[in-house]
């Protein structure tokens, strides 16, 4: 069975196959899985970093008394973007 036949049966386009082959072609299965895990962790860490560096963006997500306490704390610090005074 040729590669083209397998791709057709799986519903994968030639372009997708060659893109995957270019990205993962030289990797073993365990290396490809580890790469995927690292990419997911990197994405999660970027989101955390964004949330820490831009607390203003998260105001709409925090409700009630908790935001009042946080706002009071930030107003007392010299640099409101840095949580350690």
mmCIF file of the N, C-alpha and C atoms, coordinates in Angstrom:
data_MODEL
# 
_entry.id   MODEL 
# 
loop_
_atom_site.group_PDB 
_atom_site.id 
_atom_site.type_symbol 
_atom_site.label_atom_id 
_atom_site.label_alt_id 
_atom_site.label_comp_id 
_atom_site.label_asym_id 
_atom_site.label_entity_id 
_atom_site.label_seq_id 
_atom_site.pdbx_PDB_ins_code 
_atom_site.Cartn_x 
_atom_site.Cartn_y 
_atom_site.Cartn_z 
_atom_site.occupancy 
_atom_site.B_iso_or_equiv 
_atom_site.pdbx_formal_charge 
_atom_site.auth_seq_id 
_atom_site.auth_comp_id 
_atom_site.auth_asym_id 
_atom_site.auth_atom_id 
_atom_site.pdbx_PDB_model_num 
ATOM 1   N N  . UNK A 1 1  ? 0.849   -1.172 0.000  1.00 0.00 ? 1  UNK A N  1 
ATOM 2   C CA . UNK A 1 1  ? 0.000   0.000  0.000  1.00 0.00 ? 1  UNK A CA 1 
ATOM 3   C C  . UNK A 1 1  ? 0.899   1.241  0.000  1.00 0.00 ? 1  UNK A C  1 
ATOM 4   N N  . UNK A 1 2  ? 0.629   2.179  -0.867 1.00 0.00 ? 2  UNK A N  1 
ATOM 5   C CA . UNK A 1 2  ? 1.455   3.369  -0.987 1.00 0.00 ? 2  UNK A CA 1 
ATOM 6   C C  . UNK A 1 2  ? 1.031   4.427  0.040  1.00 0.00 ? 2  UNK A C  1 
ATOM 7   N N  . UNK A 1 3  ? 1.889   5.400  0.216  1.00 0.00 ? 3  UNK A N  1 
ATOM 8   C CA . UNK A 1 3  ? 1.618   6.494  1.144  1.00 0.00 ? 3  UNK A CA 1 
ATOM 9   C C  . UNK A 1 3  ? 0.363   7.242  0.702  1.00 0.00 ? 3  UNK A C  1 
ATOM 10  N N  . UNK A 1 4  ? 0.236   7.460  -0.589 1.00 0.00 ? 4  UNK A N  1 
ATOM 11  C CA . UNK A 1 4  ? -0.919  8.179  -1.122 1.00 0.00 ? 4  UNK A CA 1 
ATOM 12  C C  . UNK A 1 4  ? -2.228  7.460  -0.794 1.00 0.00 ? 4  UNK A C  1 
ATOM 13  N N  . UNK A 1 5  ? -2.227  6.150  -0.881 1.00 0.00 ? 5  UNK A N  1 
ATOM 14  C CA . UNK A 1 5  ? -3.428  5.361  -0.577 1.00 0.00 ? 5  UNK A CA 1 
ATOM 15  C C  . UNK A 1 5  ? -3.789  5.472  0.905  1.00 0.00 ? 5  UNK A C  1 
ATOM 16  N N  . UNK A 1 6  ? -2.786  5.395  1.749  1.00 0.00 ? 6  UNK A N  1 
ATOM 17  C CA . UNK A 1 6  ? -3.021  5.503  3.194  1.00 0.00 ? 6  UNK A CA 1 
ATOM 18  C C  . UNK A 1 6  ? -3.572  6.885  3.527  1.00 0.00 ? 6  UNK A C  1 
ATOM 19  N N  . UNK A 1 7  ? -2.986  7.919  2.934  1.00 0.00 ? 7  UNK A N  1 
ATOM 20  C CA . UNK A 1 7  ? -3.460  9.280  3.182  1.00 0.00 ? 7  UNK A CA 1 
ATOM 21  C C  . UNK A 1 7  ? -4.906  9.440  2.736  1.00 0.00 ? 7  UNK A C  1 
ATOM 22  N N  . UNK A 1 8  ? -5.230  8.879  1.594  1.00 0.00 ? 8  UNK A N  1 
ATOM 23  C CA . UNK A 1 8  ? -6.596  8.966  1.077  1.00 0.00 ? 8  UNK A CA 1 
ATOM 24  C C  . UNK A 1 8  ? -7.567  8.266  2.019  1.00 0.00 ? 8  UNK A C  1 
ATOM 25  N N  . UNK A 1 9  ? -7.191  7.090  2.517  1.00 0.00 ? 9  UNK A N  1 
ATOM 26  C CA . UNK A 1 9  ? -8.061  6.346  3.439  1.00 0.00 ? 9  UNK A CA 1 
ATOM 27  C C  . UNK A 1 9  ? -8.268  7.100  4.753  1.00 0.00 ? 9  UNK A C  1 
ATOM 28  N N  . UNK A 1 10 ? -7.238  7.794  5.215  1.00 0.00 ? 10 UNK A N  1 
ATOM 29  C CA . UNK A 1 10 ? -7.323  8.529  6.477  1.00 0.00 ? 10 UNK A CA 1 
ATOM 30  C C  . UNK A 1 10 ? -7.901  9.926  6.307  1.00 0.00 ? 10 UNK A C  1 
ATOM 31  N N  . UNK A 1 11 ? -8.036  10.360 5.067  1.00 0.00 ? 11 UNK A N  1 
ATOM 32  C CA . UNK A 1 11 ? -8.588  11.686 4.813  1.00 0.00 ? 11 UNK A CA 1 
ATOM 33  C C  . UNK A 1 11 ? -7.598  12.805 5.086  1.00 0.00 ? 11 UNK A C  1 
ATOM 34  N N  . UNK A 1 12 ? -6.326  12.527 4.880  1.00 0.00 ? 12 UNK A N  1 
ATOM 35  C CA . UNK A 1 12 ? -5.266  13.506 5.115  1.00 0.00 ? 12 UNK A CA 1 
ATOM 36  C C  . UNK A 1 12 ? -4.766  14.015 3.766  1.00 0.00 ? 12 UNK A C  1 
ATOM 37  N N  . UNK A 1 13 ? -4.676  15.335 3.623  1.00 0.00 ? 13 UNK A N  1 
ATOM 38  C CA . UNK A 1 13 ? -4.222  15.905 2.352  1.00 0.00 ? 13 UNK A CA 1 
ATOM 39  C C  . UNK A 1 13 ? -2.716  15.729 2.199  1.00 0.00 ? 13 UNK A C  1 
ATOM 40  N N  . UNK A 1 14 ? -2.269  15.804 0.952  1.00 0.00 ? 14 UNK A N  1 
ATOM 41  C CA . UNK A 1 14 ? -0.832  15.706 0.677  1.00 0.00 ? 14 UNK A CA 1 
ATOM 42  C C  . UNK A 1 14 ? -0.073  16.841 1.372  1.00 0.00 ? 14 UNK A C  1 
ATOM 43  N N  . UNK A 1 15 ? -0.656  18.036 1.353  1.00 0.00 ? 15 UNK A N  1 
ATOM 44  C CA . UNK A 1 15 ? -0.002  19.190 1.971  1.00 0.00 ? 15 UNK A CA 1 
ATOM 45  C C  . UNK A 1 15 ? 0.208   18.973 3.470  1.00 0.00 ? 15 UNK A C  1 
ATOM 46  N N  . UNK A 1 16 ? -0.809  18.435 4.131  1.00 0.00 ? 16 UNK A N  1 
ATOM 47  C CA . UNK A 1 16 ? -0.699  18.157 5.565  1.00 0.00 ? 16 UNK A CA 1 
ATOM 48  C C  . UNK A 1 16 ? 0.378   17.117 5.833  1.00 0.00 ? 16 UNK A C  1 
ATOM 49  N N  . UNK A 1 17 ? 0.389   16.064 5.023  1.00 0.00 ? 17 UNK A N  1 
ATOM 50  C CA . UNK A 1 17 ? 1.389   15.011 5.181  1.00 0.00 ? 17 UNK A CA 1 
ATOM 51  C C  . UNK A 1 17 ? 2.794   15.585 5.060  1.00 0.00 ? 17 UNK A C  1 
ATOM 52  N N  . UNK A 1 18 ? 3.056   16.389 4.037  1.00 0.00 ? 18 UNK A N  1 
ATOM 53  C CA . UNK A 1 18 ? 4.401   16.924 3.826  1.00 0.00 ? 18 UNK A CA 1 
ATOM 54  C C  . UNK A 1 18 ? 4.778   17.939 4.907  1.00 0.00 ? 18 UNK A C  1 
ATOM 55  N N  . UNK A 1 19 ? 3.801   18.654 5.414  1.00 0.00 ? 19 UNK A N  1 
ATOM 56  C CA . UNK A 1 19 ? 4.062   19.570 6.527  1.00 0.00 ? 19 UNK A CA 1 
ATOM 57  C C  . UNK A 1 19 ? 4.482   18.787 7.768  1.00 0.00 ? 19 UNK A C  1 
ATOM 58  N N  . UNK A 1 20 ? 3.722   17.728 8.073  1.00 0.00 ? 20 UNK A N  1 
ATOM 59  C CA . UNK A 1 20 ? 4.064   16.879 9.223  1.00 0.00 ? 20 UNK A CA 1 
ATOM 60  C C  . UNK A 1 20 ? 5.424   16.223 9.029  1.00 0.00 ? 20 UNK A C  1 
ATOM 61  N N  . UNK A 1 21 ? 5.679   15.745 7.822  1.00 0.00 ? 21 UNK A N  1 
ATOM 62  C CA . UNK A 1 21 ? 6.944   15.073 7.536  1.00 0.00 ? 21 UNK A CA 1 
ATOM 63  C C  . UNK A 1 21 ? 8.114   16.030 7.717  1.00 0.00 ? 21 UNK A C  1 
ATOM 64  N N  . UNK A 1 22 ? 7.921   17.274 7.291  1.00 0.00 ? 22 UNK A N  1 
ATOM 65  C CA . UNK A 1 22 ? 8.973   18.277 7.445  1.00 0.00 ? 22 UNK A CA 1 
ATOM 66  C C  . UNK A 1 22 ? 9.231   18.559 8.921  1.00 0.00 ? 22 UNK A C  1 
ATOM 67  N N  . UNK A 1 23 ? 8.150   18.663 9.714  1.00 0.00 ? 23 UNK A N  1 
ATOM 68  C CA . UNK A 1 23 ? 8.281   19.012 11.121 1.00 0.00 ? 23 UNK A CA 1 
ATOM 69  C C  . UNK A 1 23 ? 8.751   17.834 11.978 1.00 0.00 ? 23 UNK A C  1 
ATOM 70  N N  . UNK A 1 24 ? 8.205   16.649 11.746 1.00 0.00 ? 24 UNK A N  1 
ATOM 71  C CA . UNK A 1 24 ? 8.465   15.498 12.616 1.00 0.00 ? 24 UNK A CA 1 
ATOM 72  C C  . UNK A 1 24 ? 9.241   14.376 11.954 1.00 0.00 ? 24 UNK A C  1 
ATOM 73  N N  . UNK A 1 25 ? 9.661   14.547 10.720 1.00 0.00 ? 25 UNK A N  1 
ATOM 74  C CA . UNK A 1 25 ? 10.268  13.476 9.939  1.00 0.00 ? 25 UNK A CA 1 
ATOM 75  C C  . UNK A 1 25 ? 11.449  12.779 10.576 1.00 0.00 ? 25 UNK A C  1 
ATOM 76  N N  . UNK A 1 26 ? 12.318  13.518 11.232 1.00 0.00 ? 26 UNK A N  1 
ATOM 77  C CA . UNK A 1 26 ? 13.515  12.912 11.801 1.00 0.00 ? 26 UNK A CA 1 
ATOM 78  C C  . UNK A 1 26 ? 13.354  12.477 13.247 1.00 0.00 ? 26 UNK A C  1 
ATOM 79  N N  . UNK A 1 27 ? 12.159  12.588 13.789 1.00 0.00 ? 27 UNK A N  1 
ATOM 80  C CA . UNK A 1 27 ? 11.950  12.271 15.201 1.00 0.00 ? 27 UNK A CA 1 
ATOM 81  C C  . UNK A 1 27 ? 11.391  10.871 15.402 1.00 0.00 ? 27 UNK A C  1 
ATOM 82  N N  . UNK A 1 28 ? 11.802  10.263 16.506 1.00 0.00 ? 28 UNK A N  1 
ATOM 83  C CA . UNK A 1 28 ? 11.169  9.015  16.917 1.00 0.00 ? 28 UNK A CA 1 
ATOM 84  C C  . UNK A 1 28 ? 9.837   9.359  17.568 1.00 0.00 ? 28 UNK A C  1 
ATOM 85  N N  . UNK A 1 29 ? 8.992   8.376  17.778 1.00 0.00 ? 29 UNK A N  1 
ATOM 86  C CA . UNK A 1 29 ? 7.660   8.601  18.349 1.00 0.00 ? 29 UNK A CA 1 
ATOM 87  C C  . UNK A 1 29 ? 7.766   9.255  19.718 1.00 0.00 ? 29 UNK A C  1 
ATOM 88  N N  . UNK A 1 30 ? 8.665   8.770  20.578 1.00 0.00 ? 30 UNK A N  1 
ATOM 89  C CA . UNK A 1 30 ? 8.791   9.346  21.916 1.00 0.00 ? 30 UNK A CA 1 
ATOM 90  C C  . UNK A 1 30 ? 9.273   10.792 21.851 1.00 0.00 ? 30 UNK A C  1 
ATOM 91  N N  . UNK A 1 31 ? 10.132  11.112 20.886 1.00 0.00 ? 31 UNK A N  1 
ATOM 92  C CA . UNK A 1 31 ? 10.599  12.485 20.733 1.00 0.00 ? 31 UNK A CA 1 
ATOM 93  C C  . UNK A 1 31 ? 9.478   13.402 20.257 1.00 0.00 ? 31 UNK A C  1 
ATOM 94  N N  . UNK A 1 32 ? 8.642   12.925 19.348 1.00 0.00 ? 32 UNK A N  1 
ATOM 95  C CA . UNK A 1 32 ? 7.512   13.717 18.855 1.00 0.00 ? 32 UNK A CA 1 
ATOM 96  C C  . UNK A 1 32 ? 6.514   13.984 19.981 1.00 0.00 ? 32 UNK A C  1 
ATOM 97  N N  . UNK A 1 33 ? 6.260   12.965 20.822 1.00 0.00 ? 33 UNK A N  1 
ATOM 98  C CA . UNK A 1 33 ? 5.352   13.154 21.958 1.00 0.00 ? 33 UNK A CA 1 
ATOM 99  C C  . UNK A 1 33 ? 5.920   14.173 22.934 1.00 0.00 ? 33 UNK A C  1 
ATOM 100 N N  . UNK A 1 34 ? 7.221   14.091 23.200 1.00 0.00 ? 34 UNK A N  1 
ATOM 101 C CA . UNK A 1 34 ? 7.863   15.028 24.129 1.00 0.00 ? 34 UNK A CA 1 
ATOM 102 C C  . UNK A 1 34 ? 7.809   16.452 23.568 1.00 0.00 ? 34 UNK A C  1 
ATOM 103 N N  . UNK A 1 35 ? 8.033   16.595 22.265 1.00 0.00 ? 35 UNK A N  1 
ATOM 104 C CA . UNK A 1 35 ? 7.939   17.903 21.626 1.00 0.00 ? 35 UNK A CA 1 
ATOM 105 C C  . UNK A 1 35 ? 6.546   18.488 21.813 1.00 0.00 ? 35 UNK A C  1 
ATOM 106 N N  . UNK A 1 36 ? 5.516   17.667 21.613 1.00 0.00 ? 36 UNK A N  1 
ATOM 107 C CA . UNK A 1 36 ? 4.138   18.131 21.775 1.00 0.00 ? 36 UNK A CA 1 
ATOM 108 C C  . UNK A 1 36 ? 3.887   18.563 23.228 1.00 0.00 ? 36 UNK A C  1 
ATOM 109 N N  . UNK A 1 37 ? 4.384   17.787 24.198 1.00 0.00 ? 37 UNK A N  1 
ATOM 110 C CA . UNK A 1 37 ? 4.226   18.140 25.615 1.00 0.00 ? 37 UNK A CA 1 
ATOM 111 C C  . UNK A 1 37 ? 4.901   19.473 25.927 1.00 0.00 ? 37 UNK A C  1 
ATOM 112 N N  . UNK A 1 38 ? 6.111   19.673 25.389 1.00 0.00 ? 38 UNK A N  1 
ATOM 113 C CA . UNK A 1 38 ? 6.829   20.914 25.637 1.00 0.00 ? 38 UNK A CA 1 
ATOM 114 C C  . UNK A 1 38 ? 6.117   22.109 25.007 1.00 0.00 ? 38 UNK A C  1 
ATOM 115 N N  . UNK A 1 39 ? 5.536   21.915 23.832 1.00 0.00 ? 39 UNK A N  1 
ATOM 116 C CA . UNK A 1 39 ? 4.788   22.989 23.185 1.00 0.00 ? 39 UNK A CA 1 
ATOM 117 C C  . UNK A 1 39 ? 3.561   23.366 24.019 1.00 0.00 ? 39 UNK A C  1 
ATOM 118 N N  . UNK A 1 40 ? 2.880   22.363 24.584 1.00 0.00 ? 40 UNK A N  1 
ATOM 119 C CA . UNK A 1 40 ? 1.719   22.641 25.430 1.00 0.00 ? 40 UNK A CA 1 
ATOM 120 C C  . UNK A 1 40 ? 2.126   23.353 26.709 1.00 0.00 ? 40 UNK A C  1 
ATOM 121 N N  . UNK A 1 41 ? 3.232   22.923 27.322 1.00 0.00 ? 41 UNK A N  1 
ATOM 122 C CA . UNK A 1 41 ? 3.709   23.573 28.540 1.00 0.00 ? 41 UNK A CA 1 
ATOM 123 C C  . UNK A 1 41 ? 4.124   25.013 28.253 1.00 0.00 ? 41 UNK A C  1 
ATOM 124 N N  . UNK A 1 42 ? 4.784   25.222 27.126 1.00 0.00 ? 42 UNK A N  1 
ATOM 125 C CA . UNK A 1 42 ? 5.193   26.566 26.732 1.00 0.00 ? 42 UNK A CA 1 
ATOM 126 C C  . UNK A 1 42 ? 3.977   27.471 26.580 1.00 0.00 ? 42 UNK A C  1 
ATOM 127 N N  . UNK A 1 43 ? 2.936   26.962 25.966 1.00 0.00 ? 43 UNK A N  1 
ATOM 128 C CA . UNK A 1 43 ? 1.706   27.734 25.786 1.00 0.00 ? 43 UNK A CA 1 
ATOM 129 C C  . UNK A 1 43 ? 1.090   28.094 27.130 1.00 0.00 ? 43 UNK A C  1 
ATOM 130 N N  . UNK A 1 44 ? 1.047   27.119 28.047 1.00 0.00 ? 44 UNK A N  1 
ATOM 131 C CA . UNK A 1 44 ? 0.489   27.362 29.380 1.00 0.00 ? 44 UNK A CA 1 
ATOM 132 C C  . UNK A 1 44 ? 1.307   28.412 30.126 1.00 0.00 ? 44 UNK A C  1 
ATOM 133 N N  . UNK A 1 45 ? 2.633   28.331 30.041 1.00 0.00 ? 45 UNK A N  1 
ATOM 134 C CA . UNK A 1 45 ? 3.491   29.290 30.727 1.00 0.00 ? 45 UNK A CA 1 
ATOM 135 C C  . UNK A 1 45 ? 3.358   30.694 30.139 1.00 0.00 ? 45 UNK A C  1 
ATOM 136 N N  . UNK A 1 46 ? 3.168   30.782 28.829 1.00 0.00 ? 46 UNK A N  1 
ATOM 137 C CA . UNK A 1 46 ? 2.963   32.095 28.206 1.00 0.00 ? 46 UNK A CA 1 
ATOM 138 C C  . UNK A 1 46 ? 1.684   32.743 28.727 1.00 0.00 ? 46 UNK A C  1 
ATOM 139 N N  . UNK A 1 47 ? 0.632   31.938 28.879 1.00 0.00 ? 47 UNK A N  1 
ATOM 140 C CA . UNK A 1 47 ? -0.620  32.467 29.409 1.00 0.00 ? 47 UNK A CA 1 
ATOM 141 C C  . UNK A 1 47 ? -0.448  32.954 30.840 1.00 0.00 ? 47 UNK A C  1 
ATOM 142 N N  . UNK A 1 48 ? 0.284   32.184 31.658 1.00 0.00 ? 48 UNK A N  1 
ATOM 143 C CA . UNK A 1 48 ? 0.531   32.593 33.038 1.00 0.00 ? 48 UNK A CA 1 
ATOM 144 C C  . UNK A 1 48 ? 1.352   33.877 33.081 1.00 0.00 ? 48 UNK A C  1 
ATOM 145 N N  . UNK A 1 49 ? 2.358   33.953 32.240 1.00 0.00 ? 49 UNK A N  1 
ATOM 146 C CA . UNK A 1 49 ? 3.215   35.130 32.187 1.00 0.00 ? 49 UNK A CA 1 
ATOM 147 C C  . UNK A 1 49 ? 2.406   36.357 31.776 1.00 0.00 ? 49 UNK A C  1 
ATOM 148 N N  . UNK A 1 50 ? 1.566   36.185 30.799 1.00 0.00 ? 50 UNK A N  1 
ATOM 149 C CA . UNK A 1 50 ? 0.722   37.289 30.337 1.00 0.00 ? 50 UNK A CA 1 
ATOM 150 C C  . UNK A 1 50 ? -0.190  37.771 31.466 1.00 0.00 ? 50 UNK A C  1 
ATOM 151 N N  . UNK A 1 51 ? -0.751  36.840 32.207 1.00 0.00 ? 51 UNK A N  1 
ATOM 152 C CA . UNK A 1 51 ? -1.646  37.192 33.311 1.00 0.00 ? 51 UNK A CA 1 
ATOM 153 C C  . UNK A 1 51 ? -0.898  37.936 34.413 1.00 0.00 ? 51 UNK A C  1 
ATOM 154 N N  . UNK A 1 52 ? 0.358   37.568 34.666 1.00 0.00 ? 52 UNK A N  1 
ATOM 155 C CA . UNK A 1 52 ? 1.139   38.234 35.716 1.00 0.00 ? 52 UNK A CA 1 
ATOM 156 C C  . UNK A 1 52 ? 1.601   39.620 35.290 1.00 0.00 ? 52 UNK A C  1 
ATOM 157 N N  . UNK A 1 53 ? 1.958   39.765 34.029 1.00 0.00 ? 53 UNK A N  1 
ATOM 158 C CA . UNK A 1 53 ? 2.492   41.039 33.567 1.00 0.00 ? 53 UNK A CA 1 
ATOM 159 C C  . UNK A 1 53 ? 1.413   42.074 33.291 1.00 0.00 ? 53 UNK A C  1 
ATOM 160 N N  . UNK A 1 54 ? 0.193   41.618 33.035 1.00 0.00 ? 54 UNK A N  1 
ATOM 161 C CA . UNK A 1 54 ? -0.876  42.549 32.713 1.00 0.00 ? 54 UNK A CA 1 
ATOM 162 C C  . UNK A 1 54 ? -2.100  42.294 33.589 1.00 0.00 ? 54 UNK A C  1 
ATOM 163 N N  . UNK A 1 55 ? -2.005  42.664 34.866 1.00 0.00 ? 55 UNK A N  1 
ATOM 164 C CA . UNK A 1 55 ? -3.150  42.425 35.747 1.00 0.00 ? 55 UNK A CA 1 
ATOM 165 C C  . UNK A 1 55 ? -4.379  43.226 35.336 1.00 0.00 ? 55 UNK A C  1 
ATOM 166 N N  . UNK A 1 56 ? -4.186  44.335 34.640 1.00 0.00 ? 56 UNK A N  1 
ATOM 167 C CA . UNK A 1 56 ? -5.311  45.146 34.196 1.00 0.00 ? 56 UNK A CA 1 
ATOM 168 C C  . UNK A 1 56 ? -6.223  44.343 33.272 1.00 0.00 ? 56 UNK A C  1 
ATOM 169 N N  . UNK A 1 57 ? -5.644  43.454 32.483 1.00 0.00 ? 57 UNK A N  1 
ATOM 170 C CA . UNK A 1 57 ? -6.420  42.665 31.536 1.00 0.00 ? 57 UNK A CA 1 
ATOM 171 C C  . UNK A 1 57 ? -7.327  41.664 32.242 1.00 0.00 ? 57 UNK A C  1 
ATOM 172 N N  . UNK A 1 58 ? -6.991  41.335 33.478 1.00 0.00 ? 58 UNK A N  1 
ATOM 173 C CA . UNK A 1 58 ? -7.755  40.321 34.201 1.00 0.00 ? 58 UNK A CA 1 
ATOM 174 C C  . UNK A 1 58 ? -8.809  40.906 35.134 1.00 0.00 ? 58 UNK A C  1 
ATOM 175 N N  . UNK A 1 59 ? -8.973  42.205 35.162 1.00 0.00 ? 59 UNK A N  1 
ATOM 176 C CA . UNK A 1 59 ? -9.945  42.819 36.076 1.00 0.00 ? 59 UNK A CA 1 
ATOM 177 C C  . UNK A 1 59 ? -11.347 42.279 35.871 1.00 0.00 ? 59 UNK A C  1 
ATOM 178 N N  . UNK A 1 60 ? -11.728 42.065 34.636 1.00 0.00 ? 60 UNK A N  1 
ATOM 179 C CA . UNK A 1 60 ? -13.074 41.592 34.361 1.00 0.00 ? 60 UNK A CA 1 
ATOM 180 C C  . UNK A 1 60 ? -13.322 40.167 34.816 1.00 0.00 ? 60 UNK A C  1 
ATOM 181 N N  . UNK A 1 61 ? -12.262 39.415 35.087 1.00 0.00 ? 61 UNK A N  1 
ATOM 182 C CA . UNK A 1 61 ? -12.427 38.018 35.486 1.00 0.00 ? 61 UNK A CA 1 
ATOM 183 C C  . UNK A 1 61 ? -12.585 37.860 36.995 1.00 0.00 ? 61 UNK A C  1 
ATOM 184 N N  . UNK A 1 62 ? -12.171 38.851 37.763 1.00 0.00 ? 62 UNK A N  1 
ATOM 185 C CA . UNK A 1 62 ? -12.238 38.757 39.220 1.00 0.00 ? 62 UNK A CA 1 
ATOM 186 C C  . UNK A 1 62 ? -13.449 39.559 39.677 1.00 0.00 ? 62 UNK A C  1 
ATOM 187 N N  . UNK A 1 63 ? -14.283 38.956 40.503 1.00 0.00 ? 63 UNK A N  1 
ATOM 188 C CA . UNK A 1 63 ? -15.538 39.596 40.915 1.00 0.00 ? 63 UNK A CA 1 
ATOM 189 C C  . UNK A 1 63 ? -15.586 39.798 42.432 1.00 0.00 ? 63 UNK A C  1 
ATOM 190 N N  . UNK A 1 64 ? -16.421 40.722 42.832 1.00 0.00 ? 64 UNK A N  1 
ATOM 191 C CA . UNK A 1 64 ? -16.768 40.886 44.240 1.00 0.00 ? 64 UNK A CA 1 
ATOM 192 C C  . UNK A 1 64 ? -15.652 41.391 45.127 1.00 0.00 ? 64 UNK A C  1 
ATOM 193 N N  . UNK A 1 65 ? -15.669 40.939 46.384 1.00 0.00 ? 65 UNK A N  1 
ATOM 194 C CA . UNK A 1 65 ? -14.750 41.422 47.405 1.00 0.00 ? 65 UNK A CA 1 
ATOM 195 C C  . UNK A 1 65 ? -13.294 41.142 47.052 1.00 0.00 ? 65 UNK A C  1 
ATOM 196 N N  . UNK A 1 66 ? -13.065 40.013 46.404 1.00 0.00 ? 66 UNK A N  1 
ATOM 197 C CA . UNK A 1 66 ? -11.679 39.665 46.112 1.00 0.00 ? 66 UNK A CA 1 
ATOM 198 C C  . UNK A 1 66 ? -10.988 40.760 45.314 1.00 0.00 ? 66 UNK A C  1 
ATOM 199 N N  . UNK A 1 67 ? -11.664 41.319 44.315 1.00 0.00 ? 67 UNK A N  1 
ATOM 200 C CA . UNK A 1 67 ? -11.007 42.356 43.519 1.00 0.00 ? 67 UNK A CA 1 
ATOM 201 C C  . UNK A 1 67 ? -10.761 43.595 44.356 1.00 0.00 ? 67 UNK A C  1 
ATOM 202 N N  . UNK A 1 68 ? -11.663 43.929 45.253 1.00 0.00 ? 68 UNK A N  1 
ATOM 203 C CA . UNK A 1 68 ? -11.453 45.088 46.115 1.00 0.00 ? 68 UNK A CA 1 
ATOM 204 C C  . UNK A 1 68 ? -10.193 44.940 46.949 1.00 0.00 ? 68 UNK A C  1 
ATOM 205 N N  . UNK A 1 69 ? -9.960  43.763 47.493 1.00 0.00 ? 69 UNK A N  1 
ATOM 206 C CA . UNK A 1 69 ? -8.762  43.502 48.298 1.00 0.00 ? 69 UNK A CA 1 
ATOM 207 C C  . UNK A 1 69 ? -7.519  43.598 47.414 1.00 0.00 ? 69 UNK A C  1 
ATOM 208 N N  . UNK A 1 70 ? -7.588  43.022 46.231 1.00 0.00 ? 70 UNK A N  1 
ATOM 209 C CA . UNK A 1 70 ? -6.445  43.056 45.313 1.00 0.00 ? 70 UNK A CA 1 
ATOM 210 C C  . UNK A 1 70 ? -6.161  44.489 44.884 1.00 0.00 ? 70 UNK A C  1 
ATOM 211 N N  . UNK A 1 71 ? -7.205  45.236 44.554 1.00 0.00 ? 71 UNK A N  1 
ATOM 212 C CA . UNK A 1 71 ? -7.047  46.621 44.125 1.00 0.00 ? 71 UNK A CA 1 
ATOM 213 C C  . UNK A 1 71 ? -6.411  47.463 45.238 1.00 0.00 ? 71 UNK A C  1 
ATOM 214 N N  . UNK A 1 72 ? -6.840  47.246 46.462 1.00 0.00 ? 72 UNK A N  1 
ATOM 215 C CA . UNK A 1 72 ? -6.282  47.975 47.601 1.00 0.00 ? 72 UNK A CA 1 
ATOM 216 C C  . UNK A 1 72 ? -4.804  47.657 47.765 1.00 0.00 ? 72 UNK A C  1 
ATOM 217 N N  . UNK A 1 73 ? -4.451  46.387 47.658 1.00 0.00 ? 73 UNK A N  1 
ATOM 218 C CA . UNK A 1 73 ? -3.058  45.973 47.775 1.00 0.00 ? 73 UNK A CA 1 
ATOM 219 C C  . UNK A 1 73 ? -2.211  46.607 46.680 1.00 0.00 ? 73 UNK A C  1 
ATOM 220 N N  . UNK A 1 74 ? -2.702  46.573 45.437 1.00 0.00 ? 74 UNK A N  1 
ATOM 221 C CA . UNK A 1 74 ? -1.942  47.132 44.324 1.00 0.00 ? 74 UNK A CA 1 
ATOM 222 C C  . UNK A 1 74 ? -1.774  48.638 44.455 1.00 0.00 ? 74 UNK A C  1 
ATOM 223 N N  . UNK A 1 75 ? -2.773  49.318 45.009 1.00 0.00 ? 75 UNK A N  1 
ATOM 224 C CA . UNK A 1 75 ? -2.675  50.770 45.159 1.00 0.00 ? 75 UNK A CA 1 
ATOM 225 C C  . UNK A 1 75 ? -1.616  51.153 46.192 1.00 0.00 ? 75 UNK A C  1 
ATOM 226 N N  . UNK A 1 76 ? -1.309  50.261 47.131 1.00 0.00 ? 76 UNK A N  1 
ATOM 227 C CA . UNK A 1 76 ? -0.309  50.541 48.160 1.00 0.00 ? 76 UNK A CA 1 
ATOM 228 C C  . UNK A 1 76 ? 1.113   50.233 47.703 1.00 0.00 ? 76 UNK A C  1 
ATOM 229 N N  . UNK A 1 77 ? 1.254   49.470 46.646 1.00 0.00 ? 77 UNK A N  1 
ATOM 230 C CA . UNK A 1 77 ? 2.596   49.131 46.177 1.00 0.00 ? 77 UNK A CA 1 
ATOM 231 C C  . UNK A 1 77 ? 3.118   50.233 45.278 1.00 0.00 ? 77 UNK A C  1 
ATOM 232 N N  . UNK A 1 78 ? 4.437   50.346 45.201 1.00 0.00 ? 78 UNK A N  1 
ATOM 233 C CA . UNK A 1 78 ? 5.053   51.368 44.361 1.00 0.00 ? 78 UNK A CA 1 
ATOM 234 C C  . UNK A 1 78 ? 4.886   51.029 42.886 1.00 0.00 ? 78 UNK A C  1 
ATOM 235 N N  . UNK A 1 79 ? 4.967   49.755 42.555 1.00 0.00 ? 79 UNK A N  1 
ATOM 236 C CA . UNK A 1 79 ? 4.811   49.315 41.185 1.00 0.00 ? 79 UNK A CA 1 
ATOM 237 C C  . UNK A 1 79 ? 3.657   48.324 41.144 1.00 0.00 ? 79 UNK A C  1 
ATOM 238 N N  . UNK A 1 80 ? 2.472   48.716 40.672 1.00 0.00 ? 80 UNK A N  1 
ATOM 239 C CA . UNK A 1 80 ? 1.311   47.842 40.732 1.00 0.00 ? 80 UNK A CA 1 
ATOM 240 C C  . UNK A 1 80 ? 1.445   46.579 39.872 1.00 0.00 ? 80 UNK A C  1 
ATOM 241 N N  . UNK A 1 81 ? 2.377   46.563 38.942 1.00 0.00 ? 81 UNK A N  1 
ATOM 242 C CA . UNK A 1 81 ? 2.549   45.371 38.115 1.00 0.00 ? 81 UNK A CA 1 
ATOM 243 C C  . UNK A 1 81 ? 3.424   44.329 38.802 1.00 0.00 ? 81 UNK A C  1 
ATOM 244 N N  . UNK A 1 82 ? 4.110   44.741 39.850 1.00 0.00 ? 82 UNK A N  1 
ATOM 245 C CA . UNK A 1 82 ? 4.954   43.831 40.592 1.00 0.00 ? 82 UNK A CA 1 
ATOM 246 C C  . UNK A 1 82 ? 4.243   43.511 41.893 1.00 0.00 ? 82 UNK A C  1 
ATOM 247 N N  . UNK A 1 83 ? 3.999   42.257 42.162 1.00 0.00 ? 83 UNK A N  1 
ATOM 248 C CA . UNK A 1 83 ? 3.206   41.875 43.328 1.00 0.00 ? 83 UNK A CA 1 
ATOM 249 C C  . UNK A 1 83 ? 3.999   41.876 44.622 1.00 0.00 ? 83 UNK A C  1 
ATOM 250 N N  . UNK A 1 84 ? 5.334   41.891 44.546 1.00 0.00 ? 84 UNK A N  1 
ATOM 251 C CA . UNK A 1 84 ? 6.146   41.926 45.765 1.00 0.00 ? 84 UNK A CA 1 
ATOM 252 C C  . UNK A 1 84 ? 6.574   43.371 46.000 1.00 0.00 ? 84 UNK A C  1 
ATOM 253 N N  . UNK A 1 85 ? 6.157   43.994 47.129 1.00 0.00 ? 85 UNK A N  1 
ATOM 254 C CA . UNK A 1 85 ? 6.500   45.412 47.374 1.00 0.00 ? 85 UNK A CA 1 
ATOM 255 C C  . UNK A 1 85 ? 7.973   45.629 47.611 1.00 0.00 ? 85 UNK A C  1 
# 
